[in-house]
Amino acid sequence: MKKAVIYARYSSDNQTEQSIEGQLRVCNEYARTHDILILKTYIDRAMTGTNDNRPDFRQMIADSAKNDWDYVLVYKFDRFSRNKYETAIHKKTLKDHGVKVVSATEYVPDTPEAIIFEGMLEAMAEYYSVELSQKVKRGMNETRLKGNFTGGSLIYGFKVVDHKVEINEAEAEVVRFIYDQYAQGIYVKDIIAELKRRGIYNKGKPFATNTIYNILKNEKYSGIYRYKDEIFENMYPRIVPPETYNIVRGKIDQNKYGSRSAAVVYLLRNKVKCGYCGSPISAETGTAKNGIVRRYYKCLGRKHHNGCQKTQERKEVLENYVIENLTNEMSKPKTIELITAKLLEAQERRIRENSALTLLIKEKRQTENAINNIMEAIEQGGSSATVMKRMRDLEAKLEEIERQTAIEQSKQTFRLTKDEIQQFYRAGLQKDPLRMINLFVKEILLFNDKMIITYNTPQKMDLGESQGFSFYDRIVKIPFFFQDRNDIGLRDFRLIMAI
């Protein structure tokens, strides 16, 4: 009696596990009628036949060297492979091991003409695969041109209605909050903590760091979907304005080239450039003879010996002058009045559109429904320890949701006055210089005798928990000169002209 193994496979083109069952049934029936003993079955699920990167297929080829069986039995030759070159290679390997590939549904006579016939079947299988791929690609491209959803997993903030991607307003509000916070310079871990504090979760769990970064890097939130070299602007409705998205991506890209020190924070990191050669000005540390550590901002161009004339600057001195100038600019009466007016508008809008409260109400309703379902099960006689534990967990969850809901509802009636906002704003300018610099400063060009501060272009921003005011480009030139400080042997500078 001849011995064989069965190899079965289905691709991901609308086939299912039922396809495997059908292949196995036909192959086993063929084995019975031809007096063949089946020793083993190799199965690859959702694997294309256009290449041999299939775990069970490779294992089968390797096992054939043991000379335990005579045939590889397949439903059709295209289940073995749809690539005629790889088919020839693997059939040659099997033949060297004394194994032949047999199709249960395609009769190939044992004659010289059979070689041509079998080659035709393999070529037709490869032709079908290529043609199917082209049809699928054409269909998918047509779907994209029409602006319809092409399938797969949908990213956070969207939903599909009648094959069209629409905005999930509750989730979109969370996405906007994440972008606005990161644009201000808030760290991801602090954004996650704030979302958790507000009771906003992702699929019932706190947002993971990778999830936040994936949201911040996904261009679909700006209304753009890329496929290979094509750009489609009709598939994903815009959640985040392009200018905000570009600012966020710029910050993320800058972070690739260095991270902040855990012990020392350079407030102007990624903000300062050399006014002479345009190179970034980076952190530098030096130790004096007495062991005192000094920190500087130094031009990378000069550090790499490109001939730049820019001298290094003391970290504390440069940062203090920038903060002083920025505080003065942002403390001008007209600026404070503009920001206060925008914050009052944002406060009213936040109260009207409280996404946290909306999510809490939705989660409360779902939890109450779950409790009611368990109560019905208990009334019908189901009272196992697992059921009772689940009931207690849900009741505890409902209690916490009600507590958070009460907090959010209290915010609906709580409003900051104009004087309170201005007092908080002035205090914030003094107490949080890093956030202030990230929020307001776009770029600083540093020379030996002056620096040029460019303020951010118009953008949506979030101060505290409110949204939405714009700044206009503002360039401020600060002339200064250097004098030798012989007591410490380093250079310093002082402001000699008012802005």
N, C-alpha and C positions, 0 to 999 in steps of 0.2 A: 504493500500500500504506500502510495506517495504521501508525503507530508508537506504542509504549507502553513504560511501565516497569512492573516488578512491585514491589509492596510486600508484604512478608511480616513477620509478627510472631508471637511466642508469649509468653504470660505465664509467671509462675512457679508457676501452679497445676497441678503435676504434669505439665507438658509438657516436652519436650526438644528437642534439635536435630533429631530425626526429624520433628517437627511442621513445621519449616521445609522440610525436603526434600519432604514431602508437598505442602505448599502450592505450592512452586516447580514440582513435576512437573505438578500439575493446571493451574496458570496457563500453563505453557509449552505444554501440550497444547491448551488453549483458544485460545492465540495461533496455533498451527499450523492448527487447523481453521477459524479465522476470518480467516486471511491477515493476521495482525498481526505486525509486526517488533518484537521486544523489544530495546530499546537498553540498558537498565540495570536492575539489581536493587537495591532498598533493603531492608535487613533490620534489625529491632530484636529483640534476643534478651532474654528474661526481662524484658519491659517490659509494664506494664499498658496496656490500651486505654481506661481510664477518664479519661485526660487526655492532652494532647499533648506532654508532657515526654519526647519520644523523639528522640534525635539524628538517626537516618536519616529519620524522618518529617518533621521540621522541614527537613532538607536537601532532601527531595523537594519540599515545598511551595515552598521558595525557588527550586529549579531549574526549576520549572514556568514561571517567568516568561520563560525563554529561548525558549519556543515551539518546542521541539525534538520534542515528542511530543504525541499526541492523547488517550491514555488512561492512567489509573492502574489497573492490573489487580491485583485482590486475590482471594484464595481465597473469602472471604465478606466481606460488608460490615462484620462486627464486627471483622475484622482491621484495617480502616481506623480505626475508632473505636467505642467503646461509649458515648460521650457525645453525645446527639443535638444539644446546643447547639454543641459544638465541631465536630461533623460538618457542621452547616449552615454554620458560618463557613468551614471549610477547603474545603468543596465550592464555596462561593461564590467563594473565591479562585482555585481551579482553573478554575472556569467562566469567570471573567474572563480567564484565561490561555488559554482555548480547550481545556481539558482536562476529561475526564469520568471519573468513577470507575465501573469496571465490575467486577461480581462474576463469577468463573468458574463458580460453582456455583448462583447464585441468578438465575434469568432474570427480567428486568424489561422488559416490552414498551415500545416507544417510543410510548406513548399518554399522554393526560392522566391516566388512571387509574394510570399507573405512578408518578406523584409520590406518590399516597396509599400505594401498595403499598410503595414504597421506604422511605417514612416509617415504615410499620408494621414493616418489617424492622429499621430502626435502633432503633425504640422497643423491640422485642423483645430486641435485643442489649443495650440498656441495662438492661432489666428483668432479663435473665439475669445480667448482671454484678452488679447490686444484690442479687439473690436469692442468688447464689453467695457474695457477700461475707457476707451474713447467716448463711448456712449454715456457712461456715467459722468465723465468729465464735462461733456457738452451739456448734459442735463443739470449738473451742479452749477455750471457757469451761467446757464439760463436762469436758474433759480436765484443766483446772486444778482444778476442784472435786473430781475424783477423786484429785488429787495426782499425776497422771502427768506425765511430761516432755513438753513441747509441741514439742520439736525445736529445731534451731539449734545453735550452738556451745555447748559445756559449759565452764563456768569451771573454773579450776584448783582441785583439791581434791575434785572429785566424779566419779562415773562413773554410767552408766545400766545398770541390770539389769532386764530384763523391764518396760521402760517406766517404771521408777521410778528416781529419783535417789538414789544411795547415796554414802556417804563413801568416798573413796579415802584410806585411812588414812595411807599414806606421804606423800602430798601434803598431807593435812590437818594433819599434824604440822608441816610447813613453814609452813603458813598460821598456825597458832597461834604459832609462833616469831616470825613477822613481826609479828603483832599485839602480842604481849607485849613485844617489843623496842621497838616504836614507842610503846607506852603508857608505857614507862620514860623516853622522851625521846631514844632513840637515833635518829640521823639515818638517812634512807633509804640514803644512800651507804654508811654504815657497816654497815647491815643486809645490803646487797648484797655488801660485801666479806667479811662473816662467812659468808654462804652459800657464796660462792666458795671461801673457805678450807676449809670443811667438805666441799667437793666436791659441793654441791647445785646443780643446774642446772635450767633450764626448757627442755625440748625440746632438750637438748644444749648450750645456750648460757647464759651468766650472765644472771641476772634483770635486765631493763631497769628504769630508774627508773619509767617510766609503768606498767609491769606491777605493781610494788609498790604504787604509789598506787591503781591500779584494784582491787587486792586489798583494800587498806585501806578503800576507799570502798564496797565491794559489800555491800549489806545481806543478800544471800542467805547469807553466812557466819554471820549471826546467826539464820538460820532463817526469814527473812521474804522473800517474793517479792511485789512490787507490780506490778499491771497496771492502768494508768489509776487509778481511784479505789478499786480493790479490793485487799485484802491477803490473801494466801494463806500459811498457816503449815504446810501439809501437803505442800509440794512439795520443799523443800530441808531436809534434816536439819541441825541446828545444829552448826557446827564451833567457833564463837567465842561465849562467853557474852555476852548482851546488854549487861551492864555494861561489859565490856571493849570491845565494839564502840562503845558510846556515848562512852567516854573517847577512843578513837582518833578518831572522827568529830569530836568536840569540838576536839581538837587540830588536825585538818586544817582545820576551819572557821575556827579562830582564825588559822591561818597565812595565810588569804586577805587579812587586813587588815594585813599587814606582815611583813617578813622580817628576820632578824637581820643585824646589821652584820657584815661580814667581819672588821673590825678590832676591834670592841668587842662583847662579849656581855653583854647585860643578863640576869642570872640569873633575875630575877623577871618577865620579860616574860610577859604574858597571865595572870599569877597575882594581881596586885595590883589592888584596886578601892578607890575612895574611900569611906570610912565615912560620909560626910555626904550625898553626892548619888548614890552608886552608880555613877558613871562610871568607866571604865577609867583606870588611872594608867599613862601611857606614858613613853617615853624622851624626855629633853630635854637639850640641850647649850647651854652658855653659855661665852663667852670673857671673861676678866677683862681689865682695862686693861693688865696686864703680859703678855698673850698666852697665859696659862695656860688650857687648856680644862677646864671643870668639867662633870660629867655628873650628871643628876638624874632622879628620878621625879616627874612632875607630873600633877595631875588634869586630864583632858581637859575636864571640866565647867567648872572654873575658867578653863582656857585659852580656852574658847569663851564666857566671860563669862556663866555661868549663875547667878552670885551665890554659888558655893561658897566656903567659908572655908578649904579645905585648902591648906596651904603646901607648897611643893616640898621634896623631901628629897634629900640627897646620895646618889648611887648606891652608892658604896663603903661608906658608913656603914650604910645600910639593909640592904644585902646581907649585910654582916658580922654584924649582929645577928640576922638571920633564920637564917643558917648556924649561928651559935653556939647559938641556941635549939634548932634542929633537931638539931644534933649532940648536945647534952645530952639531949634527949628520947630519941633513938635509941640513946644509949649507956647507958641505964639497964639494970641487970642483968636485970630481968624481960624487957625488950624483947629484949635480946641472946639470952637463953635461948630465947625463943619463936621468934625468927628462925632461930637455929642448929638447933633441932629440925626446923623446917620444911625448911630447906635440906638437912639430912641425909636426910630422907624423899625430897625431890626428887632428890637425888643417886642414891639407890637406884632410883628410878623411871626416871631418865634412862638408867641403865646397863641396866635391863631393856628399855627401849623406845628403843633407839638407832636413830632413823630414818635418820640419815646412813649408818650401817653397812648398814641394810637396802637403801637406795638404791644404795650402792656394790656390794653383792653382786648386785643385780639388773642393774646396768650392766655388771659384770664378765661375767655370764652372757651378756648380749646381745653383748658384744664378742667373747667366745670363740666364740659361734655364727657371728658374721660372719667371723671368721678361718677357722673350719672350712669355711664355704661357699666362701671364696676358695681354700682349699687343694684342695677338690674340683674347682674350676674349673681350677686349675693342673694337677692330675693328669690332667685330660681334654684338656690341650693348650692351655689359655688362659694365656699368660704375657706379655701386653703390658706396656709400660712403665707404663701407667695402673694396671693390676691390681697390679703389684709395688709401686708407690707407695702404693696403698691398703693393701696388706698391711703395709708399714712403718709407716704412720700408725696402723693398728689395734694393731700390736705396741707402739708407743710409748704409745698410750693405755692399753693393758692394763697396761703396766709402771707407769704413774702411778696407775691404779686400785688395783693391788696395794699400792703404797706408801701410799696413803690408807687402804686397808682395814687395813693393819698398824697404822697410827696409831690408827684407831678401835677396833680390837681391843685395843690396849694400854690404852685408856681403860677397858675393861671391868674390868680388874684394878686400876686406879689409883683410890684413894679418898682424899678429903680427910678428915682427922680433925676432931673437934670444935674442938680448939684452933686448928688451921690455918684453919678457916672463920671463927672469931671474930677471929683476927688479921687476916685478909683483910678482914673486914667493918669493923673499926675503922679500918683504913688507907683503905678506900674512902670512909668518911664524911669523911675529911680531904682526900683527893686529888681527888674528883670531885663538887664541890658542885652543878654543873648537873644531873647525873643524880639526885643525892639530892633536890634540890628538885622535879624533874619526877616523881619516884617517890612522894614522901611528901606534898607540899604540894598541897592542892586549891585553896585561895583564901586571900588575905590582905586583910583589911579594914584600911585605914590611916586613923587619925585624927591630930590634932595632939598628943594626949597619950597615945595607946595604939595598939596594933595587935592584931588578932585573927587568929591563924593557924588555919585549919581543915584538918585532915589528911584524906587521901583516904578515901573510903568503901570498904567491902570490895571487893577486886578480885583477880584472879589476876595475879601479877607474875612476872618472870623476873630473877633476880640471877645474873650470869654466864651459865651455860648451864643453869640449873635452873629449875624451875617451881613456882609454887603456894603462896603464903601470903596471908593476908588481914590487913588492918588495920581497926580500928574507928574510927568518927568520934571525933576528939579536938579540942576547941577550947581553945587556950591564949591567955590574955590577958596581954599584956606592957605594963604601964604604963610610961611614960617622959615626961620633960619636956624642953623645949628651953632651951638657954642660948645667948646671943649669943657668937660667936667673932670678936672684933674683929680678930684677926690676919689673918683671911682674908675678913672681911666677909660670912660666910655662916652658915647655921644648922646646928647639929649636935644630936644627942640622945644621952643615955646612959641605961642601964638603972638604975633605982633600987629595983626590987623583984624578989626572986627569984621564979621561976615556981612 
